[in-house]
């Protein structure tokens, strides 16, 4: 089995939505997955920037389509670690509108609960 195939399959299996639902997974495994490995900063990441761009970013973009609070909050918690690896067009046309939808829902809930 080639390392590329192994990376692709393993990364795809780790970035399924239910992985974001378990508290222990979110605290122990997800930080290593949502932070790309860099030479400049010491991280506990397992995924190099090249592999991150190739395999992880498409999965993250897909995960942003899930309107599940713990998934979205976890993605946003580590957003600063990977946003610069996302194509600007995808960021503007896909990710930010999804975040805006969540923000609008939270604002609406906040105002409705205070009434």
N, CA, C and O atoms as CSV, one atom per row, in Angstrom:
chain,resi,resn,atom,element,x,y,z
A,1,UNK,N,N,0.854,-1.179,0.000
A,1,UNK,CA,C,0.000,0.000,0.000
A,1,UNK,C,C,0.897,1.237,0.000
A,1,UNK,O,O,1.842,1.336,0.782
A,2,UNK,N,N,0.587,2.165,-0.879
A,2,UNK,CA,C,1.399,3.375,-0.976
A,2,UNK,C,C,1.094,4.323,0.184
A,2,UNK,O,O,-0.029,4.333,0.688
A,3,UNK,N,N,2.074,5.118,0.612
A,3,UNK,CA,C,1.833,6.091,1.688
A,3,UNK,C,C,0.750,7.107,1.323
A,3,UNK,O,O,-0.021,7.527,2.186
A,4,UNK,N,N,0.689,7.502,0.053
A,4,UNK,CA,C,-0.340,8.459,-0.372
A,4,UNK,C,C,-1.740,7.877,-0.170
A,4,UNK,O,O,-2.636,8.546,0.344
A,5,UNK,N,N,-1.908,6.645,-0.576
A,5,UNK,CA,C,-3.207,6.000,-0.407
A,5,UNK,C,C,-3.544,5.874,1.071
A,5,UNK,O,O,-4.668,6.153,1.487
A,6,UNK,N,N,-2.574,5.457,1.850
A,6,UNK,CA,C,-2.766,5.332,3.297
A,6,UNK,C,C,-3.173,6.673,3.904
A,6,UNK,O,O,-4.118,6.739,4.689
A,7,UNK,N,N,-2.466,7.734,3.545
A,7,UNK,CA,C,-2.797,9.070,4.070
A,7,UNK,C,C,-4.211,9.472,3.688
A,7,UNK,O,O,-4.980,9.948,4.523
A,8,UNK,N,N,-4.543,9.277,2.434
A,8,UNK,CA,C,-5.864,9.677,1.974
A,8,UNK,C,C,-6.958,8.918,2.709
A,8,UNK,O,O,-7.920,9.524,3.181
A,9,UNK,N,N,-6.827,7.622,2.809
A,9,UNK,CA,C,-7.857,6.794,3.443
A,9,UNK,C,C,-7.945,7.088,4.942
A,9,UNK,O,O,-9.042,7.253,5.476
A,10,UNK,N,N,-6.824,7.153,5.606
A,10,UNK,CA,C,-6.829,7.392,7.045
A,10,UNK,C,C,-7.395,8.771,7.376
A,10,UNK,O,O,-8.227,8.898,8.275
A,11,UNK,N,N,-6.966,9.773,6.678
A,11,UNK,CA,C,-7.454,11.130,6.937
A,11,UNK,C,C,-8.952,11.214,6.676
A,11,UNK,O,O,-9.687,11.822,7.455
A,12,UNK,N,N,-9.401,10.616,5.601
A,12,UNK,CA,C,-10.841,10.628,5.292
A,12,UNK,C,C,-11.651,9.956,6.402
A,12,UNK,O,O,-12.745,10.411,6.738
A,13,UNK,N,N,-11.124,8.896,6.960
A,13,UNK,CA,C,-11.829,8.169,8.032
A,13,UNK,C,C,-11.851,8.956,9.338
A,13,UNK,O,O,-12.783,8.816,10.131
A,14,UNK,N,N,-10.849,9.770,9.563
A,14,UNK,CA,C,-10.783,10.535,10.807
A,14,UNK,C,C,-11.618,11.806,10.779
A,14,UNK,O,O,-11.940,12.357,11.832
A,15,UNK,N,N,-11.967,12.274,9.602
A,15,UNK,CA,C,-12.718,13.520,9.484
A,15,UNK,C,C,-14.202,13.290,9.203
A,15,UNK,O,O,-14.811,14.002,8.404
A,16,UNK,N,N,-14.757,12.318,9.849
A,16,UNK,CA,C,-16.195,12.093,9.733
A,16,UNK,C,C,-16.898,12.873,10.846
A,16,UNK,O,O,-16.326,13.070,11.917
A,17,UNK,N,N,-18.121,13.311,10.603
A,17,UNK,CA,C,-18.802,14.169,11.591
A,17,UNK,C,C,-18.897,13.594,13.000
A,17,UNK,O,O,-18.757,14.331,13.976
A,18,UNK,N,N,-19.131,12.289,13.121
A,18,UNK,CA,C,-19.303,11.751,14.471
A,18,UNK,C,C,-18.038,11.858,15.323
A,18,UNK,O,O,-18.118,11.784,16.549
A,19,UNK,N,N,-16.874,12.030,14.696
A,19,UNK,CA,C,-15.634,12.223,15.463
A,19,UNK,C,C,-15.673,13.530,16.255
A,19,UNK,O,O,-14.993,13.663,17.272
A,20,UNK,N,N,-16.460,14.481,15.792
A,20,UNK,CA,C,-16.559,15.776,16.451
A,20,UNK,C,C,-17.600,15.771,17.572
A,20,UNK,O,O,-17.711,16.749,18.312
A,21,UNK,N,N,-18.349,14.702,17.703
A,21,UNK,CA,C,-19.416,14.647,18.693
A,21,UNK,C,C,-18.952,14.129,20.047
A,21,UNK,O,O,-19.589,14.411,21.062
A,22,UNK,N,N,-17.891,13.404,20.079
A,22,UNK,CA,C,-17.382,12.818,21.319
A,22,UNK,C,C,-16.435,13.808,22.000
A,22,UNK,O,O,-15.490,14.290,21.376
A,23,UNK,N,N,-16.678,14.105,23.247
A,23,UNK,CA,C,-15.888,15.088,23.977
A,23,UNK,C,C,-14.418,14.685,24.087
A,23,UNK,O,O,-13.540,15.526,23.893
A,24,UNK,N,N,-14.136,13.439,24.388
A,24,UNK,CA,C,-12.737,13.023,24.519
A,24,UNK,C,C,-12.005,13.085,23.177
A,24,UNK,O,O,-10.824,13.429,23.131
A,25,UNK,N,N,-12.689,12.760,22.106
A,25,UNK,CA,C,-12.089,12.861,20.772
A,25,UNK,C,C,-11.812,14.320,20.436
A,25,UNK,O,O,-10.757,14.649,19.893
A,26,UNK,N,N,-12.763,15.194,20.761
A,26,UNK,CA,C,-12.577,16.620,20.483
A,26,UNK,C,C,-11.426,17.204,21.284
A,26,UNK,O,O,-10.769,18.138,20.823
A,27,UNK,N,N,-11.171,16.682,22.459
A,27,UNK,CA,C,-10.093,17.251,23.267
A,27,UNK,C,C,-8.732,16.607,22.998
A,27,UNK,O,O,-7.703,17.253,23.189
A,28,UNK,N,N,-8.709,15.362,22.564
A,28,UNK,CA,C,-7.426,14.662,22.397
A,28,UNK,C,C,-7.002,14.459,20.947
A,28,UNK,O,O,-5.830,14.635,20.615
A,29,UNK,N,N,-7.920,14.099,20.102
A,29,UNK,CA,C,-7.587,13.762,18.720
A,29,UNK,C,C,-7.754,14.939,17.758
A,29,UNK,O,O,-6.876,15.207,16.937
A,30,UNK,N,N,-8.853,15.620,17.863
A,30,UNK,CA,C,-9.176,16.701,16.925
A,30,UNK,C,C,-8.103,17.799,16.894
A,30,UNK,O,O,-7.773,18.269,15.805
A,31,UNK,N,N,-7.549,18.225,18.021
A,31,UNK,CA,C,-6.488,19.254,17.927
A,31,UNK,C,C,-5.311,18.833,17.051
A,31,UNK,O,O,-4.715,19.668,16.372
A,32,UNK,N,N,-4.980,17.566,17.062
A,32,UNK,CA,C,-3.885,17.070,16.230
A,32,UNK,C,C,-4.264,17.031,14.752
A,32,UNK,O,O,-3.399,17.076,13.877
A,33,UNK,N,N,-5.559,16.947,14.487
A,33,UNK,CA,C,-6.037,16.884,13.114
A,33,UNK,C,C,-6.325,18.256,12.526
A,33,UNK,O,O,-6.146,18.468,11.327
A,34,UNK,N,N,-6.769,19.187,13.356
A,34,UNK,CA,C,-7.156,20.497,12.845
A,34,UNK,C,C,-6.020,21.516,12.833
A,34,UNK,O,O,-6.214,22.664,12.434
A,35,UNK,N,N,-4.861,21.102,13.263
A,35,UNK,CA,C,-3.696,21.978,13.242
A,35,UNK,C,C,-2.639,21.346,12.337
A,35,UNK,O,O,-2.123,20.276,12.658
A,36,UNK,N,N,-2.309,21.979,11.220
A,36,UNK,CA,C,-1.291,21.396,10.340
A,36,UNK,C,C,0.100,21.484,10.969
A,36,UNK,O,O,0.398,22.404,11.732
A,37,UNK,N,N,0.924,20.527,10.639
A,37,UNK,CA,C,2.299,20.501,11.136
A,37,UNK,C,C,3.135,21.510,10.356
A,37,UNK,O,O,3.124,21.518,9.126
A,38,UNK,N,N,3.852,22.350,11.073
A,38,UNK,CA,C,4.731,23.331,10.430
A,38,UNK,C,C,6.124,23.241,11.028
A,38,UNK,O,O,6.316,22.719,12.126
A,39,UNK,N,N,7.091,23.760,10.285
A,39,UNK,CA,C,8.465,23.781,10.775
A,39,UNK,C,C,8.694,24.927,11.755
A,39,UNK,O,O,9.539,24.838,12.646
A,40,UNK,N,N,7.926,26.009,11.578
A,40,UNK,CA,C,8.136,27.205,12.398
A,40,UNK,C,C,7.605,27.059,13.811
A,40,UNK,O,O,8.220,27.542,14.762
A,41,UNK,N,N,6.483,26.405,13.951
A,41,UNK,CA,C,5.817,26.308,15.251
A,41,UNK,C,C,5.768,24.851,15.681
A,41,UNK,O,O,5.414,23.971,14.896
A,42,UNK,N,N,6.123,24.609,16.922
A,42,UNK,CA,C,6.060,23.261,17.483
A,42,UNK,C,C,4.595,22.907,17.766
A,42,UNK,O,O,3.945,23.535,18.601
A,43,UNK,N,N,4.097,21.910,17.070
A,43,UNK,CA,C,2.717,21.464,17.290
A,43,UNK,C,C,2.703,19.961,17.490
A,43,UNK,O,O,3.693,19.273,17.238
A,44,UNK,N,N,1.584,19.472,17.939
A,44,UNK,CA,C,1.397,18.026,18.083
A,44,UNK,C,C,0.669,17.438,16.886
A,44,UNK,O,O,0.122,16.337,16.949
A,45,UNK,N,N,0.671,18.179,15.813
A,45,UNK,CA,C,-0.060,17.747,14.630
A,45,UNK,C,C,0.582,16.521,13.987
A,45,UNK,O,O,1.777,16.257,14.124
A,46,UNK,N,N,-0.267,15.795,13.288
A,46,UNK,CA,C,0.196,14.607,12.575
A,46,UNK,C,C,0.266,14.827,11.071
A,46,UNK,O,O,0.793,13.981,10.348
A,47,UNK,N,N,-0.255,15.947,10.592
A,47,UNK,CA,C,-0.438,16.110,9.146
A,47,UNK,C,C,0.369,17.295,8.630
A,47,UNK,O,O,0.202,18.422,9.096
A,48,UNK,N,N,1.241,17.033,7.670
A,48,UNK,CA,C,2.047,18.102,7.082
A,48,UNK,C,C,1.158,19.073,6.299
A,48,UNK,O,O,0.027,18.743,5.942
A,49,UNK,N,N,1.673,20.248,6.043
A,49,UNK,CA,C,0.904,21.268,5.322
A,49,UNK,C,C,0.511,20.787,3.933
A,49,UNK,O,O,-0.618,21.016,3.499
A,50,UNK,N,N,1.413,20.130,3.235
A,50,UNK,CA,C,1.079,19.624,1.891
A,50,UNK,C,C,-0.082,18.630,1.939
A,50,UNK,O,O,-1.022,18.718,1.149
A,51,UNK,N,N,-0.003,17.701,2.860
A,51,UNK,CA,C,-1.076,16.708,3.003
A,51,UNK,C,C,-2.356,17.386,3.489
A,51,UNK,O,O,-3.460,17.009,3.096
A,52,UNK,N,N,-2.193,18.373,4.333
A,52,UNK,CA,C,-3.340,19.122,4.852
A,52,UNK,C,C,-4.101,19.788,3.711
A,52,UNK,O,O,-5.325,19.693,3.626
A,53,UNK,N,N,-3.367,20.456,2.845
A,53,UNK,CA,C,-4.006,21.105,1.686
A,53,UNK,C,C,-4.709,20.081,0.789
A,53,UNK,O,O,-5.836,20.293,0.340
A,54,UNK,N,N,-4.034,18.998,0.549
A,54,UNK,CA,C,-4.552,17.997,-0.380
A,54,UNK,C,C,-5.731,17.217,0.183
A,54,UNK,O,O,-6.733,17.030,-0.507
A,55,UNK,N,N,-5.627,16.761,1.422
A,55,UNK,CA,C,-6.621,15.842,1.971
A,55,UNK,C,C,-7.576,16.461,2.992
A,55,UNK,O,O,-8.759,16.123,3.017
A,56,UNK,N,N,-7.080,17.344,3.815
A,56,UNK,CA,C,-7.893,17.840,4.929
A,56,UNK,C,C,-8.800,18.998,4.529
A,56,UNK,O,O,-9.981,19.004,4.876
A,57,UNK,N,N,-8.270,19.966,3.814
A,57,UNK,CA,C,-9.060,21.148,3.472
A,57,UNK,C,C,-10.380,20.785,2.783
A,57,UNK,O,O,-11.416,21.330,3.164
A,58,UNK,N,N,-10.392,19.896,1.793
A,58,UNK,CA,C,-11.695,19.535,1.187
A,58,UNK,C,C,-12.674,18.939,2.211
A,58,UNK,O,O,-13.881,19.163,2.127
A,59,UNK,N,N,-12.146,18.189,3.164
A,59,UNK,CA,C,-13.015,17.601,4.186
A,59,UNK,C,C,-13.534,18.661,5.153
A,59,UNK,O,O,-14.684,18.599,5.587
A,60,UNK,N,N,-12.697,19.623,5.486
A,60,UNK,CA,C,-13.129,20.712,6.364
A,60,UNK,C,C,-14.213,21.546,5.700
A,60,UNK,O,O,-15.196,21.924,6.338
A,61,UNK,N,N,-14.030,21.826,4.431
A,61,UNK,CA,C,-15.040,22.588,3.691
A,61,UNK,C,C,-16.375,21.836,3.736
A,61,UNK,O,O,-17.427,22.444,3.938
A,62,UNK,N,N,-16.329,20.547,3.551
A,62,UNK,CA,C,-17.542,19.740,3.626
A,62,UNK,C,C,-18.139,19.767,5.036
A,62,UNK,O,O,-19.357,19.860,5.190
A,63,UNK,N,N,-17.301,19.688,6.049
A,63,UNK,CA,C,-17.796,19.697,7.432
A,63,UNK,C,C,-18.485,21.009,7.790
A,63,UNK,O,O,-19.372,21.027,8.644
A,64,UNK,N,N,-18.095,22.088,7.159
A,64,UNK,CA,C,-18.743,23.362,7.428
A,64,UNK,C,C,-20.202,23.370,6.969
A,64,UNK,O,O,-20.969,24.241,7.378
A,65,UNK,N,N,-20.587,22.432,6.142
A,65,UNK,CA,C,-21.980,22.368,5.698
A,65,UNK,C,C,-22.893,21.745,6.752
A,65,UNK,O,O,-24.116,21.844,6.649
A,66,UNK,N,N,-22.309,21.104,7.765
A,66,UNK,CA,C,-23.107,20.516,8.834
A,66,UNK,C,C,-23.497,21.603,9.829
A,66,UNK,O,O,-22.649,22.343,10.328
A,67,UNK,N,N,-24.779,21.686,10.105
A,67,UNK,CA,C,-25.264,22.682,11.059
A,67,UNK,C,C,-25.440,22.030,12.427
A,67,UNK,O,O,-26.528,22.001,13.002
A,68,UNK,N,N,-24.333,21.515,12.912
A,68,UNK,CA,C,-24.295,20.883,14.227
A,68,UNK,C,C,-23.355,21.736,15.069
A,68,UNK,O,O,-22.198,21.947,14.703
A,69,UNK,N,N,-23.850,22.216,16.179
A,69,UNK,CA,C,-23.119,23.199,16.969
A,69,UNK,C,C,-21.725,22.734,17.361
A,69,UNK,O,O,-20.763,23.479,17.175
A,70,UNK,N,N,-21.584,21.536,17.893
A,70,UNK,CA,C,-20.258,21.099,18.359
A,70,UNK,C,C,-19.273,20.936,17.199
A,70,UNK,O,O,-18.076,21.164,17.374
A,71,UNK,N,N,-19.754,20.551,16.030
A,71,UNK,CA,C,-18.865,20.456,14.866
A,71,UNK,C,C,-18.404,21.844,14.464
A,71,UNK,O,O,-17.212,22.098,14.294
A,72,UNK,N,N,-19.373,22.738,14.314
A,72,UNK,CA,C,-19.047,24.103,13.879
A,72,UNK,C,C,-18.158,24.818,14.894
A,72,UNK,O,O,-17.204,25.492,14.506
A,73,UNK,N,N,-18.451,24.686,16.166
A,73,UNK,CA,C,-17.638,25.346,17.196
A,73,UNK,C,C,-16.210,24.813,17.203
A,73,UNK,O,O,-15.258,25.576,17.367
A,74,UNK,N,N,-16.066,23.518,17.027
A,74,UNK,CA,C,-14.730,22.923,17.003
A,74,UNK,C,C,-13.956,23.395,15.777
A,74,UNK,O,O,-12.775,23.728,15.877
A,75,UNK,N,N,-14.612,23.425,14.631
A,75,UNK,CA,C,-13.948,23.922,13.422
A,75,UNK,C,C,-13.509,25.373,13.597
A,75,UNK,O,O,-12.409,25.748,13.192
A,76,UNK,N,N,-14.362,26.176,14.195
A,76,UNK,CA,C,-14.030,27.589,14.388
A,76,UNK,C,C,-12.967,27.793,15.470
A,76,UNK,O,O,-12.179,28.737,15.402
A,77,UNK,N,N,-12.949,26.925,16.442
A,77,UNK,CA,C,-11.935,27.026,17.500
A,77,UNK,C,C,-10.518,26.933,16.923
A,77,UNK,O,O,-9.603,27.598,17.408
A,78,UNK,N,N,-10.343,26.114,15.896
A,78,UNK,CA,C,-9.022,25.918,15.288
A,78,UNK,C,C,-8.875,26.635,13.945
A,78,UNK,O,O,-7.890,26.438,13.233
A,79,UNK,N,N,-9.840,27.449,13.613
A,79,UNK,CA,C,-9.877,28.132,12.326
A,79,UNK,C,C,-8.586,28.897,12.029
A,79,UNK,O,O,-8.114,28.901,10.892
A,80,UNK,N,N,-8.032,29.526,13.024
A,80,UNK,CA,C,-6.802,30.300,12.843
A,80,UNK,C,C,-5.620,29.431,12.402
A,80,UNK,O,O,-4.653,29.938,11.834
A,81,UNK,N,N,-5.698,28.158,12.658
A,81,UNK,CA,C,-4.607,27.244,12.286
A,81,UNK,C,C,-4.607,26.870,10.809
A,81,UNK,O,O,-3.561,26.535,10.254
A,82,UNK,N,N,-5.764,26.924,10.177
A,82,UNK,CA,C,-5.842,26.419,8.799
A,82,UNK,C,C,-6.473,27.361,7.780
A,82,UNK,O,O,-6.409,27.077,6.584
A,83,UNK,N,N,-7.072,28.456,8.194
A,83,UNK,CA,C,-7.805,29.309,7.243
A,83,UNK,C,C,-6.945,29.764,6.074
A,83,UNK,O,O,-7.442,29.872,4.953
A,84,UNK,N,N,-5.670,30.033,6.310
A,84,UNK,CA,C,-4.774,30.523,5.258
A,84,UNK,C,C,-4.477,29.463,4.193
A,84,UNK,O,O,-3.942,29.787,3.133
A,85,UNK,N,N,-4.813,28.222,4.462
A,85,UNK,CA,C,-4.605,27.145,3.489
A,85,UNK,C,C,-5.805,26.948,2.568
A,85,UNK,O,O,-5.733,26.203,1.590
A,86,UNK,N,N,-6.901,27.615,2.887
A,86,UNK,CA,C,-8.122,27.489,2.092
A,86,UNK,C,C,-8.093,28.524,0.973
A,86,UNK,O,O,-7.730,29.681,1.184
A,87,UNK,N,N,-8.478,28.090,-0.203
A,87,UNK,CA,C,-8.576,28.991,-1.345
A,87,UNK,C,C,-9.529,30.133,-1.000
A,87,UNK,O,O,-10.593,29.916,-0.420
A,88,UNK,N,N,-9.133,31.345,-1.364
A,88,UNK,CA,C,-9.911,32.538,-1.021
A,88,UNK,C,C,-11.349,32.464,-1.544
A,88,UNK,O,O,-12.279,32.881,-0.853
A,89,UNK,N,N,-11.531,31.951,-2.728
A,89,UNK,CA,C,-12.869,31.834,-3.313
A,89,UNK,C,C,-13.742,30.900,-2.475
A,89,UNK,O,O,-14.909,31.199,-2.222
A,90,UNK,N,N,-13.188,29.792,-2.055
A,90,UNK,CA,C,-13.928,28.831,-1.222
A,90,UNK,C,C,-14.241,29.459,0.134
A,90,UNK,O,O,-15.339,29.300,0.668
A,91,UNK,N,N,-13.282,30.160,0.670
A,91,UNK,CA,C,-13.476,30.820,1.958
A,91,UNK,C,C,-14.634,31.818,1.882
A,91,UNK,O,O,-15.508,31.832,2.749
A,92,UNK,N,N,-14.633,32.638,0.855
A,92,UNK,CA,C,-15.642,33.693,0.712
A,92,UNK,C,C,-17.005,33.133,0.305
A,92,UNK,O,O,-18.032,33.585,0.809
A,93,UNK,N,N,-17.022,32.166,-0.592
A,93,UNK,CA,C,-18.294,31.687,-1.149
A,93,UNK,C,C,-18.928,30.516,-0.401
A,93,UNK,O,O,-20.131,30.285,-0.523
A,94,UNK,N,N,-18.143,29.785,0.359
A,94,UNK,CA,C,-18.694,28.601,1.031
A,94,UNK,C,C,-18.606,28.715,2.555
A,94,UNK,O,O,-19.625,28.633,3.240
A,95,UNK,N,N,-17.413,28.900,3.079
A,95,UNK,CA,C,-17.218,28.860,4.536
A,95,UNK,C,C,-17.864,30.056,5.239
A,95,UNK,O,O,-18.657,29.877,6.162
A,96,UNK,N,N,-17.532,31.259,4.811
A,96,UNK,CA,C,-18.049,32.441,5.504
A,96,UNK,C,C,-19.580,32.533,5.466
A,96,UNK,O,O,-20.175,32.913,6.475
A,97,UNK,N,N,-20.242,32.206,4.355
A,97,UNK,CA,C,-21.712,32.198,4.403
A,97,UNK,C,C,-22.277,31.185,5.412
A,97,UNK,O,O,-23.296,31.441,6.054
A,98,UNK,N,N,-21.612,30.047,5.542
A,98,UNK,CA,C,-22.058,29.051,6.532
A,98,UNK,C,C,-21.910,29.587,7.954
A,98,UNK,O,O,-22.791,29.399,8.793
A,99,UNK,N,N,-20.806,30.246,8.210
A,99,UNK,CA,C,-20.570,30.829,9.532
A,99,UNK,C,C,-21.586,31.947,9.793
A,99,UNK,O,O,-22.084,32.094,10.909
A,100,UNK,N,N,-21.881,32.713,8.776
A,100,UNK,CA,C,-22.859,33.795,8.911
A,100,UNK,C,C,-24.247,33.238,9.241
A,100,UNK,O,O,-24.964,33.816,10.058
A,101,UNK,N,N,-24.622,32.149,8.630
A,101,UNK,CA,C,-25.902,31.510,8.927
A,101,UNK,C,C,-25.964,31.147,10.412
A,101,UNK,O,O,-26.954,31.433,11.084
A,102,UNK,N,N,-24.910,30.523,10.916
A,102,UNK,CA,C,-24.865,30.176,12.338
A,102,UNK,C,C,-24.947,31.408,13.219
A,102,UNK,O,O,-25.664,31.425,14.219
A,103,UNK,N,N,-24.218,32.420,12.843
A,103,UNK,CA,C,-24.217,33.658,13.619
A,103,UNK,C,C,-25.622,34.261,13.659
A,103,UNK,O,O,-26.088,34.680,14.719
A,104,UNK,N,N,-26.285,34.304,12.527
A,104,UNK,CA,C,-27.643,34.850,12.464
A,104,UNK,C,C,-28.617,34.040,13.310
A,104,UNK,O,O,-29.485,34.605,13.974
A,105,UNK,N,N,-28.476,32.736,13.289
A,105,UNK,CA,C,-29.340,31.868,14.099
A,105,UNK,C,C,-29.114,32.145,15.580
A,105,UNK,O,O,-30.070,32.256,16.348
A,106,UNK,N,N,-27.852,32.259,15.981
A,106,UNK,CA,C,-27.538,32.519,17.392
A,106,UNK,C,C,-28.060,33.887,17.832
A,106,UNK,O,O,-28.573,34.026,18.942
A,107,UNK,N,N,-27.934,34.877,16.982
A,107,UNK,CA,C,-28.450,36.216,17.299
A,107,UNK,C,C,-29.978,36.158,17.450
A,107,UNK,O,O,-30.539,36.724,18.387
A,108,UNK,N,N,-30.625,35.478,16.530
A,108,UNK,CA,C,-32.086,35.362,16.588
A,108,UNK,C,C,-32.517,34.647,17.869
A,108,UNK,O,O,-33.468,35.069,18.527
A,109,UNK,N,N,-31.830,33.580,18.217
A,109,UNK,CA,C,-32.159,32.842,19.443
A,109,UNK,C,C,-31.943,33.708,20.683
A,109,UNK,O,O,-32.731,33.670,21.629
A,110,UNK,N,N,-30.878,34.476,20.660
A,110,UNK,CA,C,-30.572,35.341,21.775
A,110,UNK,C,C,-31.674,36.384,21.969
A,110,UNK,O,O,-32.126,36.608,23.092
A,111,UNK,N,N,-32.100,37.012,20.895
A,111,UNK,CA,C,-33.140,38.032,20.986
A,111,UNK,C,C,-34.494,37.418,21.336
A,111,UNK,O,O,-35.266,38.014,22.089
A,112,UNK,N,N,-34.784,36.261,20.812
A,112,UNK,CA,C,-36.057,35.614,21.122
A,112,UNK,C,C,-36.114,35.150,22.572
A,112,UNK,O,O,-37.174,35.208,23.195
A,113,UNK,N,N,-35.010,34.699,23.109
A,113,UNK,CA,C,-35.003,34.234,24.498
A,113,UNK,C,C,-35.066,35.392,25.497
A,113,UNK,O,O,-35.522,35.213,26.626
A,114,UNK,N,N,-34.609,36.581,25.083
A,114,UNK,CA,C,-34.628,37.726,25.991
A,114,UNK,C,C,-35.976,38.460,25.961
A,114,UNK,O,O,-36.231,39.329,26.795
A,115,UNK,N,N,-36.825,38.111,25.009
A,115,UNK,CA,C,-38.134,38.785,24.899
A,115,UNK,C,C,-39.129,38.245,25.889
A,115,UNK,O,O,-40.272,38.701,25.927
